Amino acid sequence: MKTRNIKNLVCIALAVFALSSCKDQAKMDADKKAMEEKISMEESNMKAKEAKVNEEAKKNEMMATSITAVASSNEELSTLVSALKAADLDKMLSEPGSYTVFAPSNNAFEKLPKKMSVAELGKPENKELLTQVLQYHVVSGVITSDKLVEAINGANGKYTFTTVGGKDLTASLKGDKIVLKDEKGNKTEVVLGNVKASNGVVHVINDVLLMK
C-alpha cells in the first residue's frame, strides 16, 4: 500500500514538473517571439527614418540646383527672380519637375514700358497679369538647344510650341542663333542656352515675351 502511494506521489510530482516545464517553455517561446517582433519593429522604424533622411537630403540637393536656385545665382537674372517671387512661381520652379524656362535678362526687363515694368506688375492688383507673363516663358518638359534646333528644322524652319500658360511661341533660326517670336510678333534671341538645373533647363533671352 505504501509503495503504491509512493508511486502515486512520484507520478503526481512528475506531472507537476512536466506541466511546470511546459509553462516555462511556453513563456520562453512567447518572450522570444516578443523580442523578435520588437527587434523587427525597431529595424523597420530605423529604415523608415533613414529613408526619410535620405529623401530630405535628396530634396535639398535638388532644390539647391533647381531652376530658381540657378537663376538666383546669376546676377543678370535678379529681376526675373524678383518677379517669380512676386508671382509665387519661385516655389514651383524649385520643386521636382521638368521645365524649360526662357529667362529674360535684367536688360530685357528694362526695355519694357513703364506700365509693364516689374515694379508695376509686382503690385497686388497686377499679380494675375504678372503670373501670365512669366508663365509665357515656361514650357513643360526639357527642351535643350539641340532639340529645339532639330524641331525647327523638322518643321520647315518654324516650330510652334505651347507654354504652361496655354499660349504659343514660335522658334526659328537666324544663322546659328535661336530666335523666338511671341504672339505680338516681337522677336528675341537666345543669348545663353542649356543652363542645366535639377528640374529642367534655362535659356537666357534678351527680351521679355508678351502674349496677346
Secondary structure by P-SEA (a helix, b strand, c coil): caaaaaaaaaaaaaaaaaaaaaaaaaaaaaaaaaaaaaaaaaaaaaaaaaaaaaaaaaaaaaaaacaaaaaaacccaaaaaaaaaaaccccccccccccccccccaaaaaaccccccccccccccaaaaaaaaaaaacccccccaaaaaaaaaaacccccccccccbbbbbbbcccbbbbbccccbbbbbcccccccccbbbbbbcbbbbcc
